[in-house]
Amino acid sequence: MKLLNIILPVVLSLGLIVAYHFTLAPKVAKTAYVDINHLYSEFQMAKELDIKLKTVQNQRKLVLDSLGMTLDNVVRSKGESWEANAQLLQREYSLKQQQFSEDDARLSKQYYNQVATQLNQYVQDFSKSKGYEYIFGSANGSLMAANPSKDITKEVLVYINERYGGK
């Protein structure tokens, strides 16, 4: 009987602890973080759009180089009405240079926004599929300290590139 008086409270206590743990205890959120800069730079979509942007910029540079060479030839020839031609070409060169610069900035921003939108969607999908409540983004000191074991950048990178690739 004495043994029962000792065992019964222990068993009841253990039962209450287990019941509390599975029903009332606060759940710990599954969290992790990713290195946003690394994700962006290694995301296949970002790489492809970067190549497209550089191709457009190189084509525009060729146009400007051609105009510059024509302007140099006019100035060197000093033929009839060369000053008027040189001024016209200089104005055209300056306008093209300004237009190309503005277009490059607009295109760069457009591509960045496309990548950021797609990247955010894929990370949200990854989070849902893996049961994460929070995935924090670390970039330029925005995450001051974190346990390296919580860094899932590589896993997320594989996931987003596979999703982008149609897998």
SULCOR-V811348 format. One record per residue. N is the residue number from 1. SS is DSSP state (alpha for helix, beta for strand, coil for the rest). OMEGA is omega as a letter, one per 40 degrees, with the letter a starting at -180 (999 if undefined). Layout:
BEGIN
<<N & SS & OMEGA> <N & SS & OMEGA>>
END
This chain:
BEGIN
<<1 & coil & i> <2 & alpha & i> <3 & alpha & i> <4 & alpha & i> <5 & alpha & i> <6 & alpha & a> <7 & alpha & a> <8 & alpha & i> <9 & alpha & i> <10 & alpha & i> <11 & alpha & i> <12 & alpha & i> <13 & alpha & i> <14 & alpha & i> <15 & alpha & i> <16 & alpha & i> <17 & alpha & i> <18 & alpha & i> <19 & alpha & i> <20 & alpha & a> <21 & alpha & a> <22 & alpha & a> <23 & alpha & a> <24 & alpha & a> <25 & coil & i> <26 & coil & i> <27 & coil & i> <28 & coil & a> <29 & coil & i> <30 & coil & a> <31 & beta & i> <32 & beta & i> <33 & beta & i> <34 & beta & i> <35 & beta & a> <36 & alpha & a> <37 & alpha & i> <38 & alpha & i> <39 & alpha & a> <40 & alpha & a> <41 & alpha & a> <42 & alpha & i> <43 & coil & a> <44 & alpha & i> <45 & alpha & i> <46 & alpha & i> <47 & alpha & a> <48 & alpha & i> <49 & alpha & i> <50 & alpha & i> <51 & alpha & i> <52 & alpha & a> <53 & alpha & i> <54 & alpha & i> <55 & alpha & i> <56 & alpha & a> <57 & alpha & i> <58 & alpha & i> <59 & alpha & i> <60 & alpha & i> <61 & alpha & i> <62 & alpha & i> <63 & alpha & i> <64 & alpha & i> <65 & alpha & i> <66 & alpha & i> <67 & alpha & i> <68 & alpha & i> <69 & alpha & i> <70 & alpha & i> <71 & alpha & i> <72 & alpha & i> <73 & alpha & i> <74 & alpha & a> <75 & alpha & a> <76 & alpha & a> <77 & alpha & a> <78 & coil & i> <79 & coil & a> <80 & coil & i> <81 & coil & a> <82 & alpha & a> <83 & alpha & i> <84 & alpha & i> <85 & alpha & a> <86 & alpha & i> <87 & alpha & i> <88 & alpha & i> <89 & alpha & i> <90 & alpha & i> <91 & alpha & i> <92 & alpha & i> <93 & alpha & a> <94 & alpha & i> <95 & alpha & i> <96 & alpha & a> <97 & alpha & i> <98 & alpha & i> <99 & alpha & a> <100 & alpha & i> <101 & alpha & i> <102 & alpha & i> <103 & alpha & i> <104 & alpha & i> <105 & alpha & i> <106 & alpha & a> <107 & alpha & i> <108 & alpha & i> <109 & alpha & i> <110 & alpha & i> <111 & alpha & i> <112 & alpha & a> <113 & alpha & i> <114 & alpha & a> <115 & alpha & a> <116 & alpha & i> <117 & alpha & a> <118 & alpha & i> <119 & alpha & i> <120 & alpha & i> <121 & alpha & a> <122 & alpha & i> <123 & alpha & i> <124 & alpha & i> <125 & alpha & i> <126 & alpha & a> <127 & alpha & i> <128 & alpha & a> <129 & alpha & a> <130 & alpha & i> <131 & coil & i> <132 & coil & i> <133 & coil & i> <134 & beta & i> <135 & beta & a> <136 & beta & i> <137 & beta & i> <138 & beta & i> <139 & coil & i> <140 & coil & i> <141 & coil & a> <142 & coil & i> <143 & coil & a> <144 & coil & i> <145 & coil & i> <146 & coil & i> <147 & coil & a> <148 & alpha & i> <149 & alpha & i> <150 & alpha & i> <151 & beta & a> <152 & coil & a> <153 & alpha & a> <154 & alpha & i> <155 & alpha & i> <156 & alpha & i> <157 & alpha & i> <158 & alpha & a> <159 & alpha & a> <160 & alpha & i> <161 & alpha & i> <162 & alpha & i> <163 & alpha & i> <164 & alpha & i> <165 & coil & i> <166 & coil & a> <167 & coil & 999>>
END
